[in-house]
Amino acid sequence: MDAMTDRFSDSFTCHFLDLPGFGRSNITHGKRSDALKMSGAEIVDLYCQCLHNYVTVHGLSKVHIVGHSFGAFLCTVCTRRHI
């Protein structure tokens, strides 16, 4: 993330999210076995809701969402749904 931070931080306030199941976070607050039963669509819904909640809780009114690979797909889905 350092290269992205260096590139954009002079012009933008940057937020980097650790979505459920990535980095150090769990995919759900329940049991891991519950998360393994989730469909792909349910996981996308969960991620979009997490992103939407983050934007709302932090009072962000104008955002640029950037992602790579699955993150880019998630950005597109979330943008169509919420922004």
VEXGUTOR-238229 format. One line per field, with one value per atom (N, C-alpha, C): residue number from 1; residue in three letters; x negated, y negated, z. Coordinates in Angstrom, 2 decimals, decimal comma. Layout:
BEGIN
nr: c(NUM; ...)
rest: c(Ala; ...)
xx: c(X; ...)
yy: c(Y; ...)
zz: c(Z; ...)
//
This chain:
BEGIN
nr: c(1; 1; 1; 2; 2; 2; 3; 3; 3; 4; 4; 4; 5; 5; 5; 6; 6; 6; 7; 7; 7; 8; 8; 8; 9; 9; 9; 10; 10; 10; 11; 11; 11; 12; 12; 12; 13; 13; 13; 14; 14; 14; 15; 15; 15; 16; 16; 16; 17; 17; 17; 18; 18; 18; 19; 19; 19; 20; 20; 20; 21; 21; 21; 22; 22; 22; 23; 23; 23; 24; 24; 24; 25; 25; 25; 26; 26; 26; 27; 27; 27; 28; 28; 28; 29; 29; 29; 30; 30; 30; 31; 31; 31; 32; 32; 32; 33; 33; 33; 34; 34; 34; 35; 35; 35; 36; 36; 36; 37; 37; 37; 38; 38; 38; 39; 39; 39; 40; 40; 40; 41; 41; 41; 42; 42; 42; 43; 43; 43; 44; 44; 44; 45; 45; 45; 46; 46; 46; 47; 47; 47; 48; 48; 48; 49; 49; 49; 50; 50; 50; 51; 51; 51; 52; 52; 52; 53; 53; 53; 54; 54; 54; 55; 55; 55; 56; 56; 56; 57; 57; 57; 58; 58; 58; 59; 59; 59; 60; 60; 60; 61; 61; 61; 62; 62; 62; 63; 63; 63; 64; 64; 64; 65; 65; 65; 66; 66; 66; 67; 67; 67; 68; 68; 68; 69; 69; 69; 70; 70; 70; 71; 71; 71; 72; 72; 72; 73; 73; 73; 74; 74; 74; 75; 75; 75; 76; 76; 76; 77; 77; 77; 78; 78; 78; 79; 79; 79; 80; 80; 80; 81; 81; 81; 82; 82; 82; 83; 83; 83)
rest: c(Met; Met; Met; Asp; Asp; Asp; Ala; Ala; Ala; Met; Met; Met; Thr; Thr; Thr; Asp; Asp; Asp; Arg; Arg; Arg; Phe; Phe; Phe; Ser; Ser; Ser; Asp; Asp; Asp; Ser; Ser; Ser; Phe; Phe; Phe; Thr; Thr; Thr; Cys; Cys; Cys; His; His; His; Phe; Phe; Phe; Leu; Leu; Leu; Asp; Asp; Asp; Leu; Leu; Leu; Pro; Pro; Pro; Gly; Gly; Gly; Phe; Phe; Phe; Gly; Gly; Gly; Arg; Arg; Arg; Ser; Ser; Ser; Asn; Asn; Asn; Ile; Ile; Ile; Thr; Thr; Thr; His; His; His; Gly; Gly; Gly; Lys; Lys; Lys; Arg; Arg; Arg; Ser; Ser; Ser; Asp; Asp; Asp; Ala; Ala; Ala; Leu; Leu; Leu; Lys; Lys; Lys; Met; Met; Met; Ser; Ser; Ser; Gly; Gly; Gly; Ala; Ala; Ala; Glu; Glu; Glu; Ile; Ile; Ile; Val; Val; Val; Asp; Asp; Asp; Leu; Leu; Leu; Tyr; Tyr; Tyr; Cys; Cys; Cys; Gln; Gln; Gln; Cys; Cys; Cys; Leu; Leu; Leu; His; His; His; Asn; Asn; Asn; Tyr; Tyr; Tyr; Val; Val; Val; Thr; Thr; Thr; Val; Val; Val; His; His; His; Gly; Gly; Gly; Leu; Leu; Leu; Ser; Ser; Ser; Lys; Lys; Lys; Val; Val; Val; His; His; His; Ile; Ile; Ile; Val; Val; Val; Gly; Gly; Gly; His; His; His; Ser; Ser; Ser; Phe; Phe; Phe; Gly; Gly; Gly; Ala; Ala; Ala; Phe; Phe; Phe; Leu; Leu; Leu; Cys; Cys; Cys; Thr; Thr; Thr; Val; Val; Val; Cys; Cys; Cys; Thr; Thr; Thr; Arg; Arg; Arg; Arg; Arg; Arg; His; His; His; Ile; Ile; Ile)
xx: c(-0,81; 0,00; -0,85; -2,10; -2,94; -3,04; -3,15; -3,24; -1,96; -0,81; 0,46; 0,58; 0,21; 0,27; -0,60; -1,82; -2,73; -2,16; -1,54; -1,04; 0,16; 1,06; 2,32; 2,42; 1,61; 1,81; 1,55; 0,81; 0,60; 1,88; 2,75; 3,97; 5,26; 5,21; 6,42; 6,16; 7,24; 7,20; 7,45; 6,53; 6,62; 7,06; 7,97; 8,43; 8,16; 7,59; 7,35; 8,12; 9,04; 9,91; 9,38; 9,50; 9,19; 10,54; 11,00; 12,33; 12,33; 13,49; 13,59; 12,96; 12,13; 11,47; 10,13; 9,76; 8,48; 7,64; 6,34; 5,48; 5,69; 5,98; 6,11; 7,55; 8,51; 9,91; 10,53; 11,55; 12,32; 13,40; 13,89; 14,92; 16,27; 16,56; 17,80; 17,49; 18,46; 18,30; 18,69; 19,25; 19,65; 18,52; 18,91; 17,95; 17,40; 16,17; 15,57; 16,38; 16,92; 17,71; 18,93; 19,50; 20,63; 20,20; 19,01; 18,51; 18,26; 17,82; 17,54; 18,82; 19,97; 21,24; 21,83; 21,19; 21,71; 21,47; 22,45; 22,28; 21,43; 20,97; 20,21; 21,00; 22,29; 23,15; 23,30; 23,40; 23,51; 22,24; 21,11; 19,83; 19,72; 20,09; 20,07; 21,01; 22,20; 23,13; 22,51; 21,85; 21,20; 20,13; 19,29; 18,22; 18,80; 19,82; 20,44; 21,05; 21,69; 22,28; 21,20; 20,09; 18,97; 18,42; 18,24; 17,74; 18,73; 20,00; 21,04; 21,09; 21,02; 21,03; 19,83; 18,66; 17,45; 17,61; 18,08; 18,28; 19,28; 20,36; 21,42; 20,92; 20,31; 19,84; 18,81; 17,96; 16,92; 17,39; 18,67; 19,23; 18,60; 18,17; 17,53; 18,61; 18,60; 19,67; 19,23; 17,96; 17,45; 16,24; 16,38; 15,30; 14,90; 13,65; 13,12; 12,69; 13,25; 12,95; 12,01; 10,90; 9,89; 9,67; 9,60; 9,33; 8,58; 8,03; 7,30; 7,90; 8,07; 8,57; 9,98; 10,18; 11,49; 11,92; 10,97; 11,27; 11,87; 11,40; 11,97; 13,40; 13,64; 15,01; 15,90; 15,41; 16,18; 16,47; 15,51; 15,72; 16,85; 16,87; 17,91; 19,28; 19,38; 20,67; 21,15; 20,27; 20,65; 21,07; 20,36; 20,70; 22,10; 22,40; 23,73; 24,83; 24,53; 25,54; 25,75; 24,66; 24,74; 24,36; 23,59; 23,03; 23,59)
yy: c(1,20; 0,00; -1,27; -1,17; -2,37; -3,12; -2,40; -3,07; -3,83; -3,24; -3,93; -5,13; -4,97; -6,07; -7,23; -6,92; -7,96; -8,67; -7,94; -8,50; -9,42; -9,05; -9,77; -10,68; -10,48; -11,20; -12,70; -13,16; -14,60; -15,32; -14,60; -15,21; -14,74; -13,60; -13,01; -12,51; -12,44; -11,72; -10,27; -9,39; -7,98; -7,13; -6,22; -5,23; -3,86; -2,96; -1,60; -0,66; 0,09; 0,95; 2,38; 2,99; 4,40; 5,11; 5,54; 6,16; 7,53; 7,98; 9,28; 10,41; 11,20; 12,32; 11,98; 10,71; 10,28; 9,72; 9,71; 9,15; 9,83; 9,06; 9,60; 9,76; 9,51; 9,57; 10,93; 11,29; 12,50; 12,19; 13,23; 12,99; 12,70; 13,25; 12,95; 12,83; 12,33; 12,27; 13,60; 14,51; 15,82; 16,83; 18,07; 19,15; 19,17; 19,59; 19,70; 20,67; 21,71; 22,67; 22,00; 20,98; 20,25; 19,49; 18,90; 18,15; 19,05; 20,27; 21,19; 21,62; 21,43; 21,78; 20,64; 19,47; 18,32; 18,50; 18,09; 18,11; 16,92; 16,95; 15,82; 14,53; 14,63; 13,44; 12,88; 13,77; 13,32; 12,63; 13,13; 12,50; 11,13; 11,02; 9,70; 8,74; 9,21; 8,37; 7,89; 8,81; 8,47; 7,39; 7,57; 6,60; 5,24; 5,24; 3,97; 3,26; 4,02; 3,42; 2,85; 3,58; 3,07; 1,76; 1,70; 0,48; -0,66; -0,38; -1,41; -1,91; -0,99; -1,38; -2,25; -1,90; -2,68; -4,12; -4,24; -5,58; -6,38; -5,73; -6,39; -6,81; -5,88; -6,14; -7,27; -7,34; -8,36; -9,65; -9,71; -10,93; -11,35; -10,39; -10,70; -10,93; -12,11; -12,44; -12,31; -12,45; -12,31; -11,37; -10,21; -9,22; -8,73; -8,35; -7,65; -6,29; -5,23; -3,89; -3,22; -2,69; -2,06; -0,64; 0,31; 1,68; 2,39; 3,54; 4,35; 5,75; 6,32; 7,67; 7,78; 8,64; 8,76; 7,43; 6,66; 5,35; 4,41; 4,49; 3,67; 4,10; 5,40; 5,91; 5,40; 5,48; 5,03; 3,53; 2,74; 1,29; 1,03; 1,77; 1,59; 1,94; 3,08; 3,50; 2,50; 2,09; 1,15; -0,20; -0,65; -1,93; -1,88; -0,81; -0,67; -0,59; -0,01; 0,17; -1,03; -1,71; -2,68; -4,11; -4,30; -5,64; -6,28)
zz: c(0,00; 0,00; 0,00; 0,32; 0,41; -0,92; -2,03; -3,33; -3,63; -3,31; -3,53; -2,61; -1,36; -0,41; -0,89; -1,28; -1,76; -2,98; -3,85; -5,10; -4,89; -3,98; -3,84; -2,63; -1,62; -0,36; -0,44; -1,42; -1,56; -2,00; -2,71; -3,25; -2,59; -1,91; -1,35; 0,08; 0,86; 2,13; 1,79; 2,13; 1,75; 2,93; 2,66; 3,64; 3,04; 3,82; 3,36; 4,27; 3,69; 4,47; 4,50; 5,66; 5,85; 5,88; 4,73; 4,64; 5,30; 5,74; 6,42; 5,60; 6,26; 5,61; 4,99; 4,98; 4,45; 5,59; 5,42; 6,47; 7,80; 8,80; 10,16; 10,62; 9,74; 10,16; 9,86; 10,62; 10,38; 9,35; 8,68; 7,67; 8,30; 9,45; 10,16; 11,63; 12,37; 13,82; 14,45; 13,66; 14,16; 13,99; 13,83; 13,67; 12,25; 12,11; 10,78; 9,91; 10,49; 9,72; 9,10; 9,78; 9,21; 7,96; 8,00; 6,86; 5,66; 5,92; 4,82; 4,10; 4,72; 4,12; 3,28; 3,31; 2,57; 1,08; 0,29; -1,17; -1,59; -2,83; -3,36; -3,32; -3,66; -3,64; -2,23; -1,24; 0,15; 0,61; 0,18; 0,54; -0,10; -1,38; -2,05; -1,34; -0,96; -0,21; 1,10; 1,81; 3,08; 2,86; 1,85; 1,58; 1,19; 0,34; -0,06; 1,14; 2,01; 3,20; 4,12; 4,25; 5,06; 4,51; 3,20; 2,58; 2,74; 2,49; 2,65; 4,10; 5,06; 6,48; 6,82; 6,29; 6,57; 6,06; 4,82; 4,23; 5,06; 5,47; 6,24; 7,62; 8,34; 9,70; 9,73; 8,71; 8,67; 8,00; 7,63; 7,07; 5,75; 4,96; 3,68; 2,64; 2,02; 1,08; -0,37; -0,64; -2,00; -1,94; -2,57; -2,47; -3,86; -3,97; -5,12; -4,59; -5,13; -4,65; -5,64; -5,13; -5,97; -5,47; -6,37; -5,99; -7,10; -6,77; -7,73; -7,75; -8,92; -9,09; -8,47; -7,48; -6,85; -6,24; -5,75; -5,20; -6,24; -7,48; -8,55; -8,85; -8,86; -9,04; -7,92; -6,70; -5,54; -5,64; -6,06; -6,24; -7,23; -8,33; -9,33; -8,78; -8,10; -7,53; -6,50; -5,60; -4,53; -5,09; -6,11; -6,72; -7,34; -8,01; -8,62; -7,57; -6,42; -5,38; -4,49; -4,12; -3,04; -3,39; -4,41; -4,59; -5,85)
//
